[in-house]
Every structure is written in structure tokens, then in C-alpha cells.
């Protein structure tokens, strides 16, 4: 089955009370664990590649890995998405590389410039049959090239601005700031998400699919394992899974997960090195990490309510005429 855009997924997710898991991919083991989990749970999937991942792994290698994964996944609905594109040039290059979904993040600019930069990308991508995600408001934390604000609650997405932004840009989805942060240290005290903002945006911009960034739960089992075997990760705190489930039941159609993948892999590598200090075969420590990623992703697909939704998304894609970006019409 060819790669698809996010539209068939979000069409169903918006009214269906679930969200699509968007998982960041940096290497083969991450990709294999994610794909195997989605296959077993029959879940549609978004594979995300950041600017940093492109630089680390070389997009040619990543695309080759993804091509094999898509072929191996059979009829699983999959989109390939640029995470936090920071320029028109990068977005354009990713479209030319076969991405089916693009994020342009101009959220750190004033509203008018964010609109202008987003609109430029939307017009280009839509002409190529590719969907676009934009961002309004600012998150906290640090993720690769993305540096967030210190006080996230002062930079939440304004519901009225969200409606105006959608009207002016025509973006297909909008990443909103509702109190989450990038990284493993998302909160300094009890986690609180401004889900009332989601409710308000559903009123001011009905039908607009929303996206939650910085949504890893920073699972305690992996942090404890890392610390047990020599790591130093004190005072970590993530997004409670019950809050993610509630957001997914509203207008949040896409939930980004990256940190939890890193923690699962790192915890198992550290465990192998501690228990078998003479081990030097990468397969012997990356293999357990891959297995942990698979089980963690399977769990997350149920948290998001998306397990078992693959066939419905495929059917809707066919109802839409089985659209694919121009890249796949060559």
C-alpha cells in the first residue's frame, strides 16, 4: 500500500474519539519496533523525521529503511512526516524526497509572519498533494533544534487566533500549545494541561485537527531502569496518559511521541551493559531495546484509542479516491 497523507487519518480521528500516534524515527531499531507494534495492533501510523534525524542518518538511508518498512507492513496506512520544518527550503526538499506530510514551524515569529511563512508552505505543498501541519503558541523544553519557552502557561494557543490562523493559511492541522514541553523534564510540579483551550478551539475553529507535541509520558519504568544501571535522570516528569487519552477523545488527532522511544532504547542498552559488561555485539543490546520499543508503542496505541483503526482509515482513503502526493504518481 502506498504512503498516504494525514487527511484520511484525521478525518476519522476528529469525530472518532482517537488520535494517530506520530513516532520519531532515527535508526533501524526504532523503525522496526514501531512498525511491528502497529502491525500487531492494526493501527494507522505517522512516521516522523526531524531535521536532526535527516542530518544524523542521511535521508537516503532513512527513506530506504522506510520503503522496506512500508513494503513489509502490507496494507497498513502510513504517512511520512517532517517534524518541525524550520524553512520553506527544507519543507520543499522533503516534498521532493517523498514525504506525504510537512510541518512548518514558524511559531516563534510574530503572528503575521507565522501566517505568511505557513501560507507559503501550504500553497506549495497543496499543489503537490501533500498535507501541512503548522504551529501556533509555544511549547517549553528543548528538542534538537527546537528551543522552547520557560513559562509554557504564558504562551498557550489563543482560540480566536487559531481560527484566524486557519482561515488565513489553510493549514490541514495545527499544533497547539496547551502546557506540554519537549524532552524528559516537562513539568516542575503536578502536570496540568490546558485542555479547556482544546474545547475552546473546537468552538472557534470546528473541524480543525489539532496536534499535541511534547506528549511523551516519560514512563517511570524506563527512567528507573536507566538510573538503576548508572544513568542520572532525576526529577523527570511527563504527560499523564489519562490526559493524552482525554485529549485524543476531543479534537487532538495527532500525538507526537519521541522521548519515550529514546528512554525505552536507552534503558535496555544500559541494562545489558551492566549485566554483561563484556558484551560488544550491537545485536545483543540493540535487540532488547527494539523489543522494548515494540511493547511500549503497542501500549501507546491503546492509550490513543487508535488500535484496530487501520482498516477504517484505508476504507476512507479509498472513498476519497485513493489520493497520493504527486511524488508517487511518477
Phi, psi and omega in degrees: 000135182288159173298144180240170174279179180277350185303309180300327180291311184288328177306314182281322183295322185301315181262354186263356177075027177220170178228152178275134176282129178246110188248132182282138184243128178235335183207181186294316184296319176300312182298315181297316180298318180295312182297315181297321178296313181295323178298314182292327182265359181051056183243136170296159194212143170244122176262122184255139174234123180270170175302319179295323179293322177300318182288323183288311191258349185073118186301332179295320177292315181297317180296321178297318178297316181293322177302317178294318180297318179296316178298319182288336185278354178070241185261022181288129178289122183225137171243147175247126195233136171278123180265125177056054171295133186248007178203157176298321183298317179294317179299315180298317180297321180292323175299317179292338178272359176098012175294146181256353180212140186230136170252127169253118182253098176245027187292340181276356176269162173302158186309311184297320180286325175301316178300312184296314181293320179293315181300321179300316180290318180300314182298318179293312184294317181297327177293339180258004180079024184247140180273160186230140171245136176239179180222140178222128190095172183227140178268170174260183176080182181228133176218107180053246183275356186261116179250121185271182180271163182282316182250094187295330184289347177267357184233033179289156179291132178275124184301321179292319177295324180300317179296316180293321179298315179298316181298318185280331186258329185074020179301150182277336177206162185224121173283127185244150176265112180231023175112358179275166180219155175284157173092191185262357183238070190279331185223147176264344178218197183306128183298133177223124176252142181273067181291345174295333176294321177298316179299319180292320179293327176298334178273318183280332181224065182298132180097352181278116177292132181254157183232137175254116172267167177058044190249018173291148180270354182050064189302128186300324183300324180281321178297316179299320180294318178299313181293325179297325185252038169103356180281167178226088180230073180280152170060034176285152179201131182240192181276124179302139184294330178294329177289323178295316179298319179294316179299320180294336179279353181256231183262002179283113186255349182218130180235121183275133179225119180226306184304319180298327176295315181297319181295318180299316180293313183296318181301318183284328174295314179300320180298314180297315181296324181287318183277335180226073186298344178270358183287133178223006177274114182305330181295332184281340176249334176282330179300308177299326177296317178298318179296321179293321177299315180302311182293322179294317180295320177303316178298315182296325180297329176282323176301321181280347181075016186261351178301134179084006184264001186300313184295323179294320178294317179299318180297318179293321177302318178291323177298327179281357180099017180053051183290143174224154176301160182304327181307323185268006176262359183291000000 
